[in-house]
Structure formats: C-alpha cells, structure tokens
Amino acid sequence: MLSAKLAQGSVPRLERPGPLRERVYEALLELITTRALQPGQHLVESELAGHLGVSRQPVREALQRLNTEGWVDLRPAQGAFVHEPTEEEADQLLSVRTLLEADAARLAAANSGTAGIAELGELCARGERAVADDDVDLAVATNAAFHAKVMELAGNVVLAELAAQVDRRVRWYYTPVARQRGKQSWIEHRELIAAISARDEGRATEIMKAHTEHTRTTYHQRERS
C-alpha cells in the first residue's frame, strides 16, 4: 500500500496535455526524494496511476527509467520497490558532495557580490524559521536552495553541472536527518555567509567542508541516535 501521505490525496493529479512520460517520472522522483515514498516501499503501478490520474503505461515507463537510474528496484515476480540505499552508497555520494561544495564555497568567497550574499542571508532566515516551526519539508527545500545559491555564486558552470547531478540524492539522504541537524545546520550556514562576506576563501572552504561532513556523520549515526 502507498503511504498515508499519498492516501490523503496530497499528490496532485497530472494534467493530460504535455509530455506525460516525463512529468510522471518527475512526480515519482520528487515523491521518492522527499521520502513520501519510503525506501523499500512497494510501488504498485495501478495505485500510482490512480493517484496521478494517468494510465499505467507512463507509470511503467517511469519506473523503468527510475530503475535504470538507481532510484527503484525492479524484482522479478515481485514488482517495483523504492531502492534502499546502503551505507556505502550514502558515504560515497556525501563524500563527493563535500569535495564539490567545499570548492564552491571557496569560489563564492572570491566572486560573490553584496546582492548574492544578501540572498544567502534571506535563505538562511527562511531556513531558521522552518526549523523553529518544525517544518521539515520546508527546511530540506530551503537547505537545498541555500547550497544551490552558493554553487551559483561560485560561478563555475562545470562545477554547478556536477553538483546538479548529485543534488537530488543529497536531498534524499538529508531528509531523514534534517530534524536532527536542525538549528545547528543553520548556525553553520551563518558562519559560511560571514566567511564569504569577508572574502575569506580558506575559511569558507573549511566551514563548508566541516558542514557537509557533519551531515554525512549524522546520516550514518541516525539509527543509533
């Protein structure tokens, strides 16, 4: 069965005009990324089609694509299941994220203007409010937006393209520890903004490296905490 969140009708029905195959894929990927569809959950084509208001064919095609990309496992005679990431998979992804984002922080410190720094401050304030309101979904989305803004301010197109390839999986791993990271994560963001504002490339690199490593460590400790 689908999660209670889906059963409550929180999934909007897709409009029929347009590239349904792509839109169904994006809808399912977002549900997996936000963990509305949990790792290990059985994905029944007919149920998903009903929730999305489409036929089973685009759902089947989307599940096949998600299987190719590692988001879904197709098991013979059993069906489709949301992939359950191993600790090694998470560690490898989050380690790569640290490398990419530490360099982005360095470049942001070298290249950012006052407008960009102000935008980081606004995102940080939004994230702090989300934590205070215990709005995990908003905190996760704002965290992703904050890191995307740092990447944008870095001004390196290739680096941004590489970061975009791991962004969704970072969100996937961050969601279950977002509440645990909570206020401390945004304190670290404030420290990063200060370093970028001071154009201290070394300090910005150190802060971002420590920040992303804290998330990686928290993810691995989540079941014991």
N, C-alpha and C positions, 0 to 999 in steps of 0.2 A: 504494500500500500504506500501511497505517497504520504509525505509528511503532513502534519496537521496544518502547517503554514500554507501549503498548497491547497489542502482540502477546504480551507476557509475562504477560498476564492481570491487570494492575493495575486494570482497570476493573470495578467490582462490577456484577453483573447486577441489574437493577432488579426489584423485586417487582411482580407484575402488579396487585394491588389498588391503587386510588387513581388520581389524575389522571395517567395515563402521559404525556400530551402535555406537561404542564408539567414533569414530572420528567425526561423525555428532554431537553427544552430546557435545563434547569438543568445536567444532567450534561454535555451537549455544550459549554455555555457555560463551565463550570468547566475542562474539558479545553483549551479554546481560551485561556482567561485564563491558565492555568498553563503554557501552551505545550507541553503534552503533545501537542497537535495544533498543528503549527507553521504560521506564516504561509505561504501558498502551497500548503499540503498539499491534495491531492485527497481529498475526502470521499465515499466510496462508501457509498451507503445500505445495501446488503446487509451490508457489513463492519461498519458501525456498529451495525446492528440485531443482528448476531450477538454482538458484544462486550457490548452492553447487555442482551441476552436479550429483545428485543422484536421486533415485526413492523416492516416497513419504513414503514408508514403514519405512526406517531408520529415517526419519524426524518425523514420527508419534511416533515411539518408543522413540526417544529423547525427544520429547515434553511431553510424559507421564512421563518420568523419571524426567524431569525438574519440572513438576507439583508436583511430589512427594516430591521433594527437596525444593519447595517453590519459584522457580525462575519464574515459569509460572503458570497462572491460566487457567484451562480448564472450560469453561462456557457452560452449556447445550444449544444446539441450536444456540450458538454464535461462538464457536471456542476457539482458544488459544490466550491468551494475556500475554505480559510480566507483571509480578507481579509489582504492585505499592506499595513499602514499606511504612508502616505507620511510623509516628514519633516515636511511642513506639518501633517498631521493630528496627529502627535505633539506638535508645537510648540504648536499651538492648545490642545490638551487640557491639556498640562502647564502652560501659561501660566494657564489658567483655574484649575487646581488651586492654583497659587501664590496667587492672589487669595483663594480660599476659605479655604485653610489658614492664611494669614497672619492673616486676621481671626479665625479660630477660635483661634489661639494667643493673640491679644490678649484675647479674651473669656475664655479659660481662665485666663489670669493674673489677670483681675479676679474670676472666680467660683469657682475651684477651692478645695476644702477639703483637709484632710490625707489623707482616705481616697482621694480621686481622685488626688492626687499620688503616694501610695504605690502605687496601681495602675499608674501610668505607670512607676514605678521597677521594678516586678515585670516588666512587659512589656519594658522595656529590658534587664534582666538576662537574660530569655529570649532576646531577640534577640542579645545578645552571645554567649551560649552557642551559638546556632545558627551564628553566624559562625565561632566557634572550632572547631566540629565540621564546618564546610564543608557545612552542611545548608541549601542554597539555598531549597528549598521552605518550610522552617520559617521561615527568615529573612524571606522575602517575606510569608508569612502573618502573622508577628508584626509586621512593619513596618506592614501594613495595619491590624492590631488597635491598634497604638500610635496611629496617626493617627486612627482611629475614636474612640479614647478621648479624645483631645484635642478632637475635634469634639463629643463627648458632654459634656465638661466645659465647653465654651463655652456650652451652654445655650440655643442659638438653633435652634429647630425648623426654620425655613425654611432656614437655612444648612446644617443637617445633611441636609435633603432634597436640596438642590442637590449637596452633596458625595457623597451616595449615588449620584447619577446618573452620576458620573464615576469612582467607586471601582474598578469592575471594569476599566475601561480604564487607570487608573493602575497597577493590578497588572500588566496586560498589558505596559505599557511598562517597568515597573520590573524585571520578572523577568530580562530579558537583561543588565541592568547591576547586578543585586543583588550578585554576587560582586565586581565591580569597586568598587562603593560600599563594600561590606564594613564593616570596623571603623569607618571614618570616619563613616558614616551614624549609627552608634550613639553615637559621640562627640558628634555634633551633637544627637542626642536627649537626651543627658545635659545638655548646655548648655541646651536648651529646658526641661527639667524644673527646672533651677536658676532660670531666669528666671520660670517660672510659680510656683514655690515662693516666690520673693521678691516676687511680685505686681508684677513689672516689665513692664507691658503693652508699652511701647515696645521693650524688649529682646527679649521673647518674639516680637513681630512681626518684628523684624529677623532673629532666628535662624531662624524658620520660613521666611521669605522666602528667605534665603540657602540654607537646607537644600533646599527644593524646587527652587530654581534650579540647585543642584549636580546634582541628579538629571536635570533637563532637559538640562543641558550634557553630562553623561556619556552620556546616551542618544544625543545627536547625534554624539558622538565615538566611539561604541562600535566602529565598523568600522575606525577609524584607530588605535585604542589597542592 
